[in-house]
């Protein structure tokens, strides 16, 4: 009997190490399928290869995230006007930096033409 438990332990260890990792998109898809109610949660879990407890954990997380989002409890919400404003500011900063670099180059070239030591440039 001890010999029959060894292969079972090996199989369980292999299964534990090769657990499937679900992406957030897959989790949302599974939860939404369960919420549709077209099939029982037990059937859905068997089909997806997860335990019902895992499904209910994902479902709870999904609903809590939705509740927080709808109540406005988010760290930062960027509106399209903010995004366009930031893009415009970014372009202005890039232009100012390019102008500064150009002025520095012109200054260095004029100093090197006057015979200044190149080690200070």
C-alpha positions in Angstrom: 0.0 0.0 0.0 2.9 2.3 0.7 4.1 1.8 -2.9 0.7 3.0 -4.4 0.8 6.3 -2.5 4.2 7.2 -3.8 3.0 7.6 -7.5 0.0 9.5 -6.2 2.2 11.9 -4.4 4.4 12.3 -7.5 1.3 13.1 -9.6 0.0 15.6 -7.1 3.4 17.3 -6.9 3.5 17.5 -10.7 0.0 19.0 -10.8 0.9 21.5 -8.1 4.0 22.6 -10.0 2.2 22.9 -13.3 -0.9 24.8 -12.1 -2.4 26.9 -14.8 -2.0 30.6 -14.5 -5.1 32.6 -15.6 -4.7 36.0 -17.1 -7.0 38.8 -15.9 -8.9 38.6 -19.2 -9.5 34.9 -18.7 -10.7 35.4 -15.1 -13.2 38.1 -16.3 -14.4 35.9 -19.1 -15.0 33.0 -16.6 -16.8 35.3 -14.1 -19.0 36.8 -16.8 -19.9 33.3 -18.1 -21.0 32.4 -14.5 -23.0 35.6 -14.1 -24.8 34.9 -17.4 -26.3 31.8 -15.8 -26.4 29.7 -19.0 -24.9 26.8 -17.1 -24.3 26.0 -13.5 -21.2 27.2 -11.7 -20.2 23.6 -11.1 -20.4 22.8 -14.8 -18.5 26.0 -15.7 -15.8 25.2 -13.2 -15.4 21.6 -14.5 -15.2 23.0 -18.0 -12.5 25.6 -17.1 -10.6 23.2 -14.8 -11.0 25.3 -11.6 -12.6 24.8 -8.3 -15.9 26.5 -7.4 -14.1 28.2 -4.6 -11.7 29.7 -7.1 -14.6 30.9 -9.2 -16.3 32.6 -6.2 -13.0 34.3 -5.2 -12.6 35.7 -8.7 -16.3 36.7 -8.7 -16.0 38.5 -5.4 -12.8 40.4 -6.5 -14.5 41.3 -9.8 -17.6 42.7 -8.1 -15.6 44.6 -5.5 -13.4 46.2 -8.2 -16.5 47.2 -10.0 -18.0 48.7 -6.9 -14.9 50.7 -6.1 -14.7 51.9 -9.7 -18.3 53.0 -9.8 -18.0 54.8 -6.4 -15.1 56.8 -7.8 -12.6 55.2 -5.4 -9.6 55.1 -7.8 -6.2 56.6 -7.4 -6.2 58.6 -10.7 -8.6 59.1 -13.5 -7.2 60.9 -16.5 -9.7 62.6 -18.7 -9.1 63.2 -22.4 -8.6 66.9 -21.8 -5.9 66.2 -19.2 -4.2 63.8 -21.6 -4.2 66.3 -24.5 -2.9 69.0 -22.1 -0.1 66.8 -20.9 0.8 65.9 -24.5 0.9 69.6 -25.5 3.1 70.4 -22.4 5.4 67.5 -23.3 5.9 68.8 -26.9 6.7 72.3 -25.5 9.3 70.9 -23.1 10.8 68.9 -25.9 11.1 72.0 -28.1 12.6 74.0 -25.2 15.2 71.2 -24.6 16.1 71.1 -28.3 16.5 74.8 -28.4 18.7 74.7 -25.3 20.9 71.9 -26.8 21.3 73.9 -30.0 22.3 77.0 -28.2 24.9 75.0 -26.2 26.4 73.6 -29.4 26.6 77.0 -31.0 28.2 78.4 -27.9 30.8 75.5 -27.8 31.6 76.0 -31.5 32.1 79.7 -31.1 34.4 79.2 -28.0 36.4 76.5 -29.9 36.9 79.0 -32.8 38.3 81.6 -30.4 41.0 79.2 -29.3 39.6 78.2 -25.9 41.0 75.0 -24.3 38.9 72.1 -25.4 39.2 70.4 -21.9 36.7 73.0 -20.5 34.2 72.3 -23.2 
